[in-house]
Amino acid sequence: MCADRIVYSTHPRPDPLCPRCGEPAERCACRTVELPPNRQTARLEHDRKRRRGKSVTVIGGLVLSEAKLTELTKLLKNRCGAGGTVKDGEIEIQGDHRDKVAQILHELGYRTKMVGG
């Protein structure tokens, strides 16, 4: 019988899984490879779903480590003059700042693509 397969556990919460590869977080290899900015395309989306009508700019599709993602989030929040966070490997900036974020990412060397409405 395979040792990795848990049939029953009394552990209150199982280990979190990586949303990209589905592996447990400690075995995930998705975030170890970082691409240079000129080889990445950031998806910029304006989202209002599940947010009680509040607008959020979601930046996804970037392959960065957690530290670099947090550093980029801090820069975007500062330059946009808005709050924000990192959730599930995506950056969320409060408000509709797609044009400003696209300009900032172009200055940093990233390609951007507007997604959604």
Biopython code that builds the backbone (N, CA, C, O; Angstrom):
import numpy as np
from Bio.PDB.StructureBuilder import StructureBuilder

atoms = [
    (1, "MET", "N", (0.839, -1.174, 0.000)),
    (1, "MET", "CA", (0.000, 0.000, 0.000)),
    (1, "MET", "C", (0.887, 1.242, 0.000)),
    (1, "MET", "O", (1.929, 1.268, 0.655)),
    (2, "CYS", "N", (0.478, 2.246, -0.721)),
    (2, "CYS", "CA", (1.247, 3.479, -0.863)),
    (2, "CYS", "C", (1.214, 4.277, 0.441)),
    (2, "CYS", "O", (0.152, 4.431, 1.045)),
    (3, "ALA", "N", (2.358, 4.782, 0.873)),
    (3, "ALA", "CA", (2.440, 5.517, 2.133)),
    (3, "ALA", "C", (1.913, 6.950, 2.002)),
    (3, "ALA", "O", (1.557, 7.564, 3.008)),
    (4, "ASP", "N", (1.857, 7.493, 0.777)),
    (4, "ASP", "CA", (1.400, 8.873, 0.588)),
    (4, "ASP", "C", (-0.117, 9.010, 0.630)),
    (4, "ASP", "O", (-0.628, 10.121, 0.766)),
    (5, "ARG", "N", (-0.832, 7.926, 0.518)),
    (5, "ARG", "CA", (-2.286, 7.974, 0.447)),
    (5, "ARG", "C", (-2.879, 7.927, 1.851)),
    (5, "ARG", "O", (-2.756, 6.915, 2.542)),
    (6, "ILE", "N", (-3.520, 9.013, 2.277)),
    (6, "ILE", "CA", (-4.144, 9.071, 3.590)),
    (6, "ILE", "C", (-5.599, 8.661, 3.438)),
    (6, "ILE", "O", (-6.350, 9.275, 2.680)),
    (7, "VAL", "N", (-5.989, 7.627, 4.157)),
    (7, "VAL", "CA", (-7.365, 7.164, 4.108)),
    (7, "VAL", "C", (-8.194, 7.911, 5.143)),
    (7, "VAL", "O", (-9.321, 8.321, 4.867)),
    (8, "TYR", "N", (-7.636, 8.085, 6.329)),
    (8, "TYR", "CA", (-8.342, 8.796, 7.386)),
    (8, "TYR", "C", (-7.310, 9.515, 8.232)),
    (8, "TYR", "O", (-6.240, 8.976, 8.514)),
    (9, "SER", "N", (-7.632, 10.724, 8.633)),
    (9, "SER", "CA", (-6.708, 11.488, 9.451)),
    (9, "SER", "C", (-7.477, 12.259, 10.507)),
    (9, "SER", "O", (-8.573, 12.757, 10.250)),
    (10, "THR", "N", (-6.901, 12.356, 11.692)),
    (10, "THR", "CA", (-7.505, 13.160, 12.747)),
    (10, "THR", "C", (-6.913, 14.563, 12.755)),
    (10, "THR", "O", (-7.265, 15.396, 13.589)),
    (11, "HIS", "N", (-6.007, 14.809, 11.808)),
    (11, "HIS", "CA", (-5.408, 16.136, 11.683)),
    (11, "HIS", "C", (-6.525, 17.132, 11.366)),
    (11, "HIS", "O", (-7.327, 16.881, 10.466)),
    (12, "PRO", "N", (-6.595, 18.277, 12.098)),
    (12, "PRO", "CA", (-7.719, 19.201, 11.916)),
    (12, "PRO", "C", (-7.811, 19.803, 10.516)),
    (12, "PRO", "O", (-8.912, 20.076, 10.038)),
    (13, "ARG", "N", (-6.688, 20.012, 9.859)),
    (13, "ARG", "CA", (-6.711, 20.586, 8.521)),
    (13, "ARG", "C", (-5.585, 19.952, 7.718)),
    (13, "ARG", "O", (-4.436, 19.959, 8.161)),
    (14, "PRO", "N", (-5.891, 19.402, 6.542)),
    (14, "PRO", "CA", (-4.826, 18.788, 5.754)),
    (14, "PRO", "C", (-3.864, 19.848, 5.226)),
    (14, "PRO", "O", (-4.187, 21.035, 5.191)),
    (15, "ASP", "N", (-2.689, 19.405, 4.820)),
    (15, "ASP", "CA", (-1.693, 20.323, 4.272)),
    (15, "ASP", "C", (-2.253, 21.001, 3.027)),
    (15, "ASP", "O", (-2.936, 20.359, 2.228)),
    (16, "PRO", "N", (-1.973, 22.289, 2.852)),
    (16, "PRO", "CA", (-2.499, 22.994, 1.680)),
    (16, "PRO", "C", (-1.871, 22.466, 0.395)),
    (16, "PRO", "O", (-0.706, 22.070, 0.372)),
    (17, "LEU", "N", (-2.659, 22.467, -0.665)),
    (17, "LEU", "CA", (-2.193, 22.013, -1.967)),
    (17, "LEU", "C", (-1.860, 23.216, -2.839)),
    (17, "LEU", "O", (-2.469, 24.278, -2.711)),
    (18, "CYS", "N", (-0.896, 23.040, -3.717)),
    (18, "CYS", "CA", (-0.542, 24.076, -4.675)),
    (18, "CYS", "C", (-1.672, 24.202, -5.697)),
    (18, "CYS", "O", (-2.102, 23.189, -6.249)),
    (19, "PRO", "N", (-2.170, 25.422, -5.968)),
    (19, "PRO", "CA", (-3.257, 25.565, -6.932)),
    (19, "PRO", "C", (-2.834, 25.279, -8.367)),
    (19, "PRO", "O", (-3.688, 25.006, -9.211)),
    (20, "ARG", "N", (-1.532, 25.334, -8.666)),
    (20, "ARG", "CA", (-1.068, 25.100, -10.034)),
    (20, "ARG", "C", (-0.857, 23.618, -10.341)),
    (20, "ARG", "O", (-1.341, 23.116, -11.356)),
    (21, "CYS", "N", (-0.125, 22.910, -9.453)),
    (21, "CYS", "CA", (0.220, 21.522, -9.762)),
    (21, "CYS", "C", (-0.554, 20.502, -8.938)),
    (21, "CYS", "O", (-0.565, 19.322, -9.287)),
    (22, "GLY", "N", (-1.200, 20.923, -7.855)),
    (22, "GLY", "CA", (-1.986, 20.002, -7.043)),
    (22, "GLY", "C", (-1.183, 19.220, -6.024)),
    (22, "GLY", "O", (-1.748, 18.416, -5.283)),
    (23, "GLU", "N", (0.112, 19.434, -5.969)),
    (23, "GLU", "CA", (0.966, 18.751, -4.999)),
    (23, "GLU", "C", (0.881, 19.462, -3.645)),
    (23, "GLU", "O", (0.525, 20.640, -3.591)),
    (24, "PRO", "N", (1.205, 18.758, -2.544)),
    (24, "PRO", "CA", (1.286, 19.445, -1.249)),
    (24, "PRO", "C", (2.310, 20.577, -1.319)),
    (24, "PRO", "O", (3.287, 20.494, -2.063)),
    (25, "ALA", "N", (2.082, 21.615, -0.552)),
    (25, "ALA", "CA", (2.900, 22.826, -0.636)),
    (25, "ALA", "C", (4.388, 22.556, -0.409)),
    (25, "ALA", "O", (5.226, 23.197, -1.044)),
    (26, "GLU", "N", (4.737, 21.621, 0.483)),
    (26, "GLU", "CA", (6.158, 21.374, 0.746)),
    (26, "GLU", "C", (6.843, 20.631, -0.394)),
    (26, "GLU", "O", (8.069, 20.684, -0.493)),
    (27, "ARG", "N", (6.093, 19.932, -1.266)),
    (27, "ARG", "CA", (6.681, 19.221, -2.399)),
    (27, "ARG", "C", (6.511, 19.966, -3.719)),
    (27, "ARG", "O", (6.959, 19.476, -4.756)),
    (28, "CYS", "N", (5.887, 21.117, -3.708)),
    (28, "CYS", "CA", (5.604, 21.870, -4.925)),
    (28, "CYS", "C", (6.892, 22.429, -5.526)),
    (28, "CYS", "O", (7.745, 22.961, -4.816)),
    (29, "ALA", "N", (7.015, 22.300, -6.833)),
    (29, "ALA", "CA", (8.185, 22.831, -7.530)),
    (29, "ALA", "C", (7.800, 23.944, -8.493)),
    (29, "ALA", "O", (8.642, 24.396, -9.269)),
    (30, "CYS", "N", (6.571, 24.390, -8.465)),
    (30, "CYS", "CA", (6.098, 25.415, -9.404)),
    (30, "CYS", "C", (6.811, 26.745, -9.214)),
    (30, "CYS", "O", (7.183, 27.388, -10.196)),
    (31, "ARG", "N", (7.004, 27.161, -7.994)),
    (31, "ARG", "CA", (7.530, 28.493, -7.709)),
    (31, "ARG", "C", (9.059, 28.553, -7.702)),
    (31, "ARG", "O", (9.623, 29.631, -7.514)),
    (32, "THR", "N", (9.736, 27.433, -7.900)),
    (32, "THR", "CA", (11.188, 27.465, -7.829)),
    (32, "THR", "C", (11.811, 28.028, -9.102)),
    (32, "THR", "O", (12.921, 28.558, -9.057)),
    (33, "VAL", "N", (11.124, 27.926, -10.227)),
    (33, "VAL", "CA", (11.645, 28.426, -11.491)),
    (33, "VAL", "C", (11.064, 29.812, -11.742)),
    (33, "VAL", "O", (9.846, 29.980, -11.803)),
    (34, "GLU", "N", (11.931, 30.794, -11.885)),
    (34, "GLU", "CA", (11.485, 32.156, -12.181)),
    (34, "GLU", "C", (11.939, 32.524, -13.584)),
    (34, "GLU", "O", (13.086, 32.288, -13.963)),
    (35, "LEU", "N", (11.028, 33.101, -14.341)),
    (35, "LEU", "CA", (11.348, 33.559, -15.680)),
    (35, "LEU", "C", (11.694, 35.042, -15.634)),
    (35, "LEU", "O", (11.199, 35.763, -14.767)),
    (36, "PRO", "N", (12.536, 35.510, -16.554)),
    (36, "PRO", "CA", (12.810, 36.950, -16.601)),
    (36, "PRO", "C", (11.544, 37.703, -17.018)),
    (36, "PRO", "O", (10.682, 37.130, -17.686)),
    (37, "PRO", "N", (11.420, 38.969, -16.636)),
    (37, "PRO", "CA", (10.198, 39.724, -16.937)),
    (37, "PRO", "C", (9.833, 39.765, -18.415)),
    (37, "PRO", "O", (8.649, 39.739, -18.750)),
    (38, "ASN", "N", (10.824, 39.828, -19.315)),
    (38, "ASN", "CA", (10.498, 39.934, -20.738)),
    (38, "ASN", "C", (9.935, 38.641, -21.324)),
    (38, "ASN", "O", (9.470, 38.644, -22.464)),
    (39, "ARG", "N", (9.963, 37.544, -20.581)),
    (39, "ARG", "CA", (9.396, 36.275, -21.047)),
    (39, "ARG", "C", (8.079, 35.941, -20.357)),
    (39, "ARG", "O", (7.565, 34.832, -20.507)),
    (40, "GLN", "N", (7.525, 36.899, -19.594)),
    (40, "GLN", "CA", (6.275, 36.664, -18.877)),
    (40, "GLN", "C", (5.200, 37.629, -19.362)),
    (40, "GLN", "O", (5.483, 38.779, -19.697)),
    (41, "THR", "N", (3.969, 37.142, -19.392)),
    (41, "THR", "CA", (2.829, 37.981, -19.742)),
    (41, "THR", "C", (1.898, 38.033, -18.544)),
    (41, "THR", "O", (1.398, 37.007, -18.085)),
    (42, "ALA", "N", (1.672, 39.241, -18.044)),
    (42, "ALA", "CA", (0.774, 39.436, -16.903)),
    (42, "ALA", "C", (-0.646, 39.622, -17.430)),
    (42, "ALA", "O", (-0.875, 40.416, -18.342)),
    (43, "ARG", "N", (-1.596, 38.890, -16.855)),
    (43, "ARG", "CA", (-3.013, 39.041, -17.204)),
    (43, "ARG", "C", (-3.634, 40.045, -16.244)),
    (43, "ARG", "O", (-3.627, 39.833, -15.032)),
    (44, "LEU", "N", (-4.174, 41.140, -16.783)),
    (44, "LEU", "CA", (-4.802, 42.177, -15.969)),
    (44, "LEU", "C", (-6.308, 42.065, -16.122)),
    (44, "LEU", "O", (-6.837, 42.123, -17.232)),
    (45, "GLU", "N", (-6.989, 41.906, -15.004)),
    (45, "GLU", "CA", (-8.435, 41.695, -15.030)),
    (45, "GLU", "C", (-9.110, 42.625, -14.029)),
    (45, "GLU", "O", (-8.622, 42.825, -12.917)),
    (46, "HIS", "N", (-10.235, 43.185, -14.443)),
    (46, "HIS", "CA", (-11.060, 44.001, -13.545)),
    (46, "HIS", "C", (-12.147, 43.075, -13.020)),
    (46, "HIS", "O", (-12.907, 42.506, -13.803)),
    (47, "ASP", "N", (-12.229, 42.920, -11.705)),
    (47, "ASP", "CA", (-13.140, 41.937, -11.114)),
    (47, "ASP", "C", (-14.005, 42.587, -10.051)),
    (47, "ASP", "O", (-13.536, 43.412, -9.267)),
    (48, "ARG", "N", (-15.291, 42.199, -10.033)),
    (48, "ARG", "CA", (-16.213, 42.673, -8.993)),
    (48, "ARG", "C", (-17.001, 41.518, -8.387)),
    (48, "ARG", "O", (-17.830, 41.733, -7.503)),
    (49, "LYS", "N", (-16.755, 40.315, -8.844)),
    (49, "LYS", "CA", (-17.507, 39.159, -8.353)),
    (49, "LYS", "C", (-17.097, 38.811, -6.927)),
    (49, "LYS", "O", (-15.918, 38.878, -6.580)),
    (50, "ARG", "N", (-18.058, 38.446, -6.118)),
    (50, "ARG", "CA", (-17.854, 38.020, -4.729)),
    (50, "ARG", "C", (-17.176, 39.102, -3.889)),
    (50, "ARG", "O", (-16.513, 38.786, -2.902)),
    (51, "ARG", "N", (-17.332, 40.369, -4.264)),
    (51, "ARG", "CA", (-16.691, 41.459, -3.527)),
    (51, "ARG", "C", (-17.692, 42.542, -3.141)),
    (51, "ARG", "O", (-17.302, 43.670, -2.841)),
    (52, "ARG", "N", (-18.963, 42.210, -3.148)),
    (52, "ARG", "CA", (-20.043, 43.130, -2.778)),
    (52, "ARG", "C", (-19.988, 44.427, -3.585)),
    (52, "ARG", "O", (-20.211, 45.508, -3.040)),
    (53, "GLY", "N", (-19.689, 44.321, -4.892)),
    (53, "GLY", "CA", (-19.709, 45.476, -5.776)),
    (53, "GLY", "C", (-18.441, 46.292, -5.821)),
    (53, "GLY", "O", (-18.352, 47.251, -6.589)),
    (54, "LYS", "N", (-17.460, 45.937, -5.020)),
    (54, "LYS", "CA", (-16.210, 46.700, -5.003)),
    (54, "LYS", "C", (-15.285, 46.226, -6.132)),
    (54, "LYS", "O", (-15.180, 45.029, -6.400)),
    (55, "SER", "N", (-14.628, 47.168, -6.776)),
    (55, "SER", "CA", (-13.748, 46.860, -7.902)),
    (55, "SER", "C", (-12.361, 46.459, -7.421)),
    (55, "SER", "O", (-11.836, 47.008, -6.452)),
    (56, "VAL", "N", (-11.782, 45.492, -8.120)),
    (56, "VAL", "CA", (-10.430, 45.027, -7.813)),
    (56, "VAL", "C", (-9.713, 44.751, -9.128)),
    (56, "VAL", "O", (-10.299, 44.176, -10.045)),
    (57, "THR", "N", (-8.458, 45.153, -9.226)),
    (57, "THR", "CA", (-7.623, 44.811, -10.365)),
    (57, "THR", "C", (-6.826, 43.569, -9.983)),
    (57, "THR", "O", (-6.078, 43.586, -9.006)),
    (58, "VAL", "N", (-6.985, 42.491, -10.752)),
    (58, "VAL", "CA", (-6.308, 41.224, -10.468)),
    (58, "VAL", "C", (-5.196, 41.031, -11.493)),
    (58, "VAL", "O", (-5.441, 41.077, -12.699)),
    (59, "ILE", "N", (-3.978, 40.816, -11.010)),
    (59, "ILE", "CA", (-2.823, 40.579, -11.867)),
    (59, "ILE", "C", (-2.415, 39.126, -11.681)),
    (59, "ILE", "O", (-2.018, 38.726, -10.586)),
    (60, "GLY", "N", (-2.508, 38.344, -12.732)),
    (60, "GLY", "CA", (-2.184, 36.922, -12.650)),
    (60, "GLY", "C", (-1.255, 36.511, -13.780)),
    (60, "GLY", "O", (-0.897, 37.316, -14.639)),
    (61, "GLY", "N", (-0.873, 35.245, -13.759)),
    (61, "GLY", "CA", (-0.042, 34.701, -14.818)),
    (61, "GLY", "C", (1.445, 34.941, -14.651)),
    (61, "GLY", "O", (2.218, 34.649, -15.564)),
    (62, "LEU", "N", (1.863, 35.462, -13.514)),
    (62, "LEU", "CA", (3.283, 35.712, -13.282)),
    (62, "LEU", "C", (3.906, 34.538, -12.536)),
    (62, "LEU", "O", (3.332, 34.029, -11.572)),
    (63, "VAL", "N", (5.072, 34.115, -12.983)),
    (63, "VAL", "CA", (5.794, 33.027, -12.323)),
    (63, "VAL", "C", (6.910, 33.663, -11.500)),
    (63, "VAL", "O", (8.014, 33.897, -11.990)),
    (64, "LEU", "N", (6.590, 33.936, -10.231)),
    (64, "LEU", "CA", (7.535, 34.579, -9.321)),
    (64, "LEU", "C", (7.516, 33.870, -7.976)),
    (64, "LEU", "O", (6.534, 33.217, -7.625)),
    (65, "SER", "N", (8.598, 34.001, -7.230)),
    (65, "SER", "CA", (8.621, 33.465, -5.871)),
    (65, "SER", "C", (7.714, 34.321, -5.001)),
    (65, "SER", "O", (7.339, 35.428, -5.388)),
    (66, "GLU", "N", (7.366, 33.813, -3.834)),
    (66, "GLU", "CA", (6.487, 34.557, -2.926)),
    (66, "GLU", "C", (7.116, 35.892, -2.530)),
    (66, "GLU", "O", (6.417, 36.900, -2.420)),
    (67, "ALA", "N", (8.427, 35.902, -2.318)),
    (67, "ALA", "CA", (9.104, 37.141, -1.922)),
    (67, "ALA", "C", (9.030, 38.185, -3.036)),
    (67, "ALA", "O", (8.745, 39.354, -2.776)),
    (68, "LYS", "N", (9.287, 37.763, -4.277)),
    (68, "LYS", "CA", (9.230, 38.704, -5.405)),
    (68, "LYS", "C", (7.798, 39.161, -5.657)),
    (68, "LYS", "O", (7.571, 40.317, -6.014)),
    (69, "LEU", "N", (6.830, 38.263, -5.475)),
    (69, "LEU", "CA", (5.425, 38.618, -5.655)),
    (69, "LEU", "C", (5.011, 39.658, -4.618)),
    (69, "LEU", "O", (4.296, 40.607, -4.939)),
    (70, "THR", "N", (5.456, 39.483, -3.383)),
    (70, "THR", "CA", (5.160, 40.447, -2.321)),
    (70, "THR", "C", (5.836, 41.786, -2.597)),
    (70, "THR", "O", (5.247, 42.842, -2.365)),
    (71, "GLU", "N", (7.064, 41.744, -3.089)),
    (71, "GLU", "CA", (7.792, 42.974, -3.419)),
    (71, "GLU", "C", (7.099, 43.738, -4.556)),
    (71, "GLU", "O", (6.973, 44.961, -4.498)),
    (72, "LEU", "N", (6.651, 43.014, -5.585)),
    (72, "LEU", "CA", (5.936, 43.641, -6.700)),
    (72, "LEU", "C", (4.601, 44.211, -6.236)),
    (72, "LEU", "O", (4.193, 45.281, -6.687)),
    (73, "THR", "N", (3.921, 43.504, -5.340)),
    (73, "THR", "CA", (2.652, 43.991, -4.794)),
    (73, "THR", "C", (2.858, 45.301, -4.050)),
    (73, "THR", "O", (2.069, 46.235, -4.197)),
    (74, "LYS", "N", (3.914, 45.370, -3.256)),
    (74, "LYS", "CA", (4.202, 46.591, -2.502)),
    (74, "LYS", "C", (4.460, 47.764, -3.447)),
    (74, "LYS", "O", (3.989, 48.875, -3.202)),
    (75, "LEU", "N", (5.205, 47.521, -4.524)),
    (75, "LEU", "CA", (5.483, 48.568, -5.503)),
    (75, "LEU", "C", (4.199, 49.044, -6.178)),
    (75, "LEU", "O", (3.977, 50.247, -6.313)),
    (76, "LEU", "N", (3.350, 48.101, -6.604)),
    (76, "LEU", "CA", (2.103, 48.461, -7.284)),
    (76, "LEU", "C", (1.164, 49.215, -6.352)),
    (76, "LEU", "O", (0.531, 50.188, -6.764)),
    (77, "LYS", "N", (1.069, 48.777, -5.109)),
    (77, "LYS", "CA", (0.210, 49.467, -4.140)),
    (77, "LYS", "C", (0.686, 50.900, -3.931)),
    (77, "LYS", "O", (-0.121, 51.827, -3.866)),
    (78, "ASN", "N", (1.996, 51.075, -3.828)),
    (78, "ASN", "CA", (2.568, 52.399, -3.606)),
    (78, "ASN", "C", (2.323, 53.311, -4.805)),
    (78, "ASN", "O", (1.900, 54.454, -4.637)),
    (79, "ARG", "N", (2.587, 52.812, -6.021)),
    (79, "ARG", "CA", (2.448, 53.634, -7.224)),
    (79, "ARG", "C", (0.991, 53.913, -7.575)),
    (79, "ARG", "O", (0.693, 54.950, -8.167)),
    (80, "CYS", "N", (0.072, 53.006, -7.220)),
    (80, "CYS", "CA", (-1.354, 53.218, -7.510)),
    (80, "CYS", "C", (-2.051, 53.986, -6.393)),
    (80, "CYS", "O", (-3.145, 54.513, -6.599)),
    (81, "GLY", "N", (-1.448, 54.057, -5.234)),
    (81, "GLY", "CA", (-2.073, 54.734, -4.106)),
    (81, "GLY", "C", (-3.291, 53.994, -3.608)),
    (81, "GLY", "O", (-4.297, 54.608, -3.253)),
    (82, "ALA", "N", (-3.206, 52.669, -3.580)),
    (82, "ALA", "CA", (-4.345, 51.846, -3.174)),
    (82, "ALA", "C", (-3.850, 50.673, -2.347)),
    (82, "ALA", "O", (-2.653, 50.389, -2.304)),
    (83, "GLY", "N", (-4.775, 50.001, -1.698)),
    (83, "GLY", "CA", (-4.453, 48.801, -0.943)),
    (83, "GLY", "C", (-4.394, 47.605, -1.865)),
    (83, "GLY", "O", (-4.775, 47.687, -3.033)),
    (84, "GLY", "N", (-3.921, 46.506, -1.342)),
    (84, "GLY", "CA", (-3.847, 45.298, -2.147)),
    (84, "GLY", "C", (-3.285, 44.148, -1.348)),
    (84, "GLY", "O", (-2.871, 44.306, -0.199)),
    (85, "THR", "N", (-3.279, 42.970, -1.986)),
    (85, "THR", "CA", (-2.798, 41.765, -1.322)),
    (85, "THR", "C", (-2.388, 40.737, -2.368)),
    (85, "THR", "O", (-2.608, 40.922, -3.565)),
    (86, "VAL", "N", (-1.785, 39.648, -1.889)),
    (86, "VAL", "CA", (-1.464, 38.498, -2.731)),
    (86, "VAL", "C", (-2.349, 37.353, -2.275)),
    (86, "VAL", "O", (-2.322, 36.981, -1.101)),
    (87, "LYS", "N", (-3.136, 36.786, -3.186)),
    (87, "LYS", "CA", (-3.993, 35.641, -2.873)),
    (87, "LYS", "C", (-3.841, 34.595, -3.965)),
    (87, "LYS", "O", (-4.018, 34.894, -5.146)),
    (88, "ASP", "N", (-3.516, 33.379, -3.578)),
    (88, "ASP", "CA", (-3.403, 32.247, -4.502)),
    (88, "ASP", "C", (-2.488, 32.541, -5.687)),
    (88, "ASP", "O", (-2.792, 32.150, -6.814)),
    (89, "GLY", "N", (-1.384, 33.219, -5.447)),
    (89, "GLY", "CA", (-0.429, 33.488, -6.510)),
    (89, "GLY", "C", (-0.818, 34.627, -7.430)),
    (89, "GLY", "O", (-0.157, 34.842, -8.446)),
    (90, "GLU", "N", (-1.870, 35.362, -7.108)),
    (90, "GLU", "CA", (-2.305, 36.509, -7.899)),
    (90, "GLU", "C", (-2.265, 37.762, -7.035)),
    (90, "GLU", "O", (-2.477, 37.700, -5.824)),
    (91, "ILE", "N", (-1.991, 38.892, -7.665)),
    (91, "ILE", "CA", (-1.960, 40.170, -6.961)),
    (91, "ILE", "C", (-3.314, 40.837, -7.134)),
    (91, "ILE", "O", (-3.837, 40.907, -8.247)),
    (92, "GLU", "N", (-3.884, 41.329, -6.039)),
    (92, "GLU", "CA", (-5.145, 42.059, -6.087)),
    (92, "GLU", "C", (-4.891, 43.480, -5.596)),
    (92, "GLU", "O", (-4.419, 43.686, -4.478)),
    (93, "ILE", "N", (-5.210, 44.457, -6.441)),
    (93, "ILE", "CA", (-5.089, 45.875, -6.098)),
    (93, "ILE", "C", (-6.498, 46.446, -6.046)),
    (93, "ILE", "O", (-7.278, 46.255, -6.979)),
    (94, "GLN", "N", (-6.831, 47.141, -4.972)),
    (94, "GLN", "CA", (-8.179, 47.686, -4.812)),
    (94, "GLN", "C", (-8.417, 48.803, -5.818)),
    (94, "GLN", "O", (-7.590, 49.701, -5.974)),
    (95, "GLY", "N", (-9.563, 48.736, -6.501)),
    (95, "GLY", "CA", (-9.933, 49.747, -7.489)),
    (95, "GLY", "C", (-9.571, 49.308, -8.897)),
    (95, "GLY", "O", (-8.872, 48.313, -9.091)),
    (96, "ASP", "N", (-10.059, 50.067, -9.887)),
    (96, "ASP", "CA", (-9.781, 49.764, -11.292)),
    (96, "ASP", "C", (-8.539, 50.536, -11.721)),
    (96, "ASP", "O", (-8.631, 51.697, -12.121)),
    (97, "HIS", "N", (-7.384, 49.891, -11.639)),
    (97, "HIS", "CA", (-6.100, 50.516, -11.970)),
    (97, "HIS", "C", (-5.404, 49.766, -13.099)),
    (97, "HIS", "O", (-4.174, 49.741, -13.151)),
    (98, "ARG", "N", (-6.170, 49.153, -14.010)),
    (98, "ARG", "CA", (-5.556, 48.333, -15.058)),
    (98, "ARG", "C", (-4.571, 49.118, -15.919)),
    (98, "ARG", "O", (-3.474, 48.635, -16.198)),
    (99, "ASP", "N", (-4.953, 50.328, -16.345)),
    (99, "ASP", "CA", (-4.073, 51.110, -17.219)),
    (99, "ASP", "C", (-2.781, 51.507, -16.507)),
    (99, "ASP", "O", (-1.698, 51.418, -17.084)),
    (100, "LYS", "N", (-2.896, 51.937, -15.270)),
    (100, "LYS", "CA", (-1.719, 52.350, -14.498)),
    (100, "LYS", "C", (-0.814, 51.146, -14.209)),
    (100, "LYS", "O", (0.409, 51.248, -14.308)),
    (101, "VAL", "N", (-1.422, 50.004, -13.852)),
    (101, "VAL", "CA", (-0.641, 48.791, -13.574)),
    (101, "VAL", "C", (0.055, 48.318, -14.843)),
    (101, "VAL", "O", (1.209, 47.890, -14.792)),
    (102, "ALA", "N", (-0.638, 48.389, -15.991)),
    (102, "ALA", "CA", (-0.033, 47.981, -17.262)),
    (102, "ALA", "C", (1.188, 48.842, -17.570)),
    (102, "ALA", "O", (2.213, 48.326, -18.015)),
    (103, "GLN", "N", (1.086, 50.141, -17.339)),
    (103, "GLN", "CA", (2.202, 51.048, -17.585)),
    (103, "GLN", "C", (3.387, 50.714, -16.668)),
    (103, "GLN", "O", (4.533, 50.686, -17.115)),
    (104, "ILE", "N", (3.108, 50.463, -15.400)),
    (104, "ILE", "CA", (4.175, 50.135, -14.443)),
    (104, "ILE", "C", (4.853, 48.823, -14.827)),
    (104, "ILE", "O", (6.080, 48.723, -14.795)),
    (105, "LEU", "N", (4.057, 47.818, -15.190)),
    (105, "LEU", "CA", (4.631, 46.524, -15.561)),
    (105, "LEU", "C", (5.442, 46.625, -16.849)),
    (105, "LEU", "O", (6.467, 45.957, -16.982)),
    (106, "HIS", "N", (4.996, 47.456, -17.806)),
    (106, "HIS", "CA", (5.785, 47.671, -19.028)),
    (106, "HIS", "C", (7.134, 48.303, -18.692)),
    (106, "HIS", "O", (8.153, 47.940, -19.281)),
    (107, "GLU", "N", (7.146, 49.245, -17.750)),
    (107, "GLU", "CA", (8.407, 49.868, -17.327)),
    (107, "GLU", "C", (9.355, 48.843, -16.711)),
    (107, "GLU", "O", (10.574, 48.958, -16.837)),
    (108, "LEU", "N", (8.781, 47.832, -16.038)),
    (108, "LEU", "CA", (9.600, 46.787, -15.410)),
    (108, "LEU", "C", (10.004, 45.695, -16.399)),
    (108, "LEU", "O", (10.806, 44.823, -16.063)),
    (109, "GLY", "N", (9.452, 45.735, -17.626)),
    (109, "GLY", "CA", (9.827, 44.770, -18.652)),
    (109, "GLY", "C", (8.831, 43.651, -18.884)),
    (109, "GLY", "O", (9.092, 42.776, -19.710)),
    (110, "TYR", "N", (7.702, 43.640, -18.194)),
    (110, "TYR", "CA", (6.694, 42.596, -18.375)),
    (110, "TYR", "C", (5.797, 42.924, -19.561)),
    (110, "TYR", "O", (5.558, 44.092, -19.867)),
    (111, "ARG", "N", (5.306, 41.884, -20.225)),
    (111, "ARG", "CA", (4.260, 42.062, -21.228)),
    (111, "ARG", "C", (2.930, 41.954, -20.507)),
    (111, "ARG", "O", (2.818, 41.226, -19.521)),
    (112, "THR", "N", (1.916, 42.671, -20.985)),
    (112, "THR", "CA", (0.612, 42.639, -20.329)),
    (112, "THR", "C", (-0.481, 42.320, -21.331)),
    (112, "THR", "O", (-0.347, 42.556, -22.532)),
    (113, "LYS", "N", (-1.567, 41.776, -20.800)),
    (113, "LYS", "CA", (-2.729, 41.450, -21.614)),
    (113, "LYS", "C", (-3.966, 41.743, -20.782)),
    (113, "LYS", "O", (-4.113, 41.230, -19.673)),
    (114, "MET", "N", (-4.862, 42.576, -21.325)),
    (114, "MET", "CA", (-6.121, 42.879, -20.650)),
    (114, "MET", "C", (-7.070, 41.697, -20.850)),
    (114, "MET", "O", (-7.258, 41.224, -21.970)),
    (115, "VAL", "N", (-7.657, 41.233, -19.768)),
    (115, "VAL", "CA", (-8.537, 40.068, -19.809)),
    (115, "VAL", "C", (-9.880, 40.461, -19.219)),
    (115, "VAL", "O", (-9.932, 41.209, -18.243)),
    (116, "GLY", "N", (-10.968, 39.966, -19.800)),
    (116, "GLY", "CA", (-12.295, 40.225, -19.243)),
    (116, "GLY", "C", (-12.806, 41.605, -19.589)),
    (116, "GLY", "O", (-12.276, 42.282, -20.470)),
    (117, "GLY", "N", (-13.862, 42.015, -18.869)),
    (117, "GLY", "CA", (-14.521, 43.288, -19.178)),
    (117, "GLY", "C", (-14.094, 44.324, -18.305)),
    (117, "GLY", "O", (-14.550, 45.460, -18.427)),
]
sb = StructureBuilder()
sb.init_structure("model")
sb.init_model(0)
sb.init_chain("A")
sb.init_seg("    ")
for serial, (resi, resn, name, xyz) in enumerate(atoms, 1):
    if name == "N":
        sb.init_residue(resn, " ", resi, " ")
    sb.init_atom(name, np.array(xyz, "f"), 0.0, 1.0, " ", f" {name:<3s}", serial, name[0])
structure = sb.get_structure()
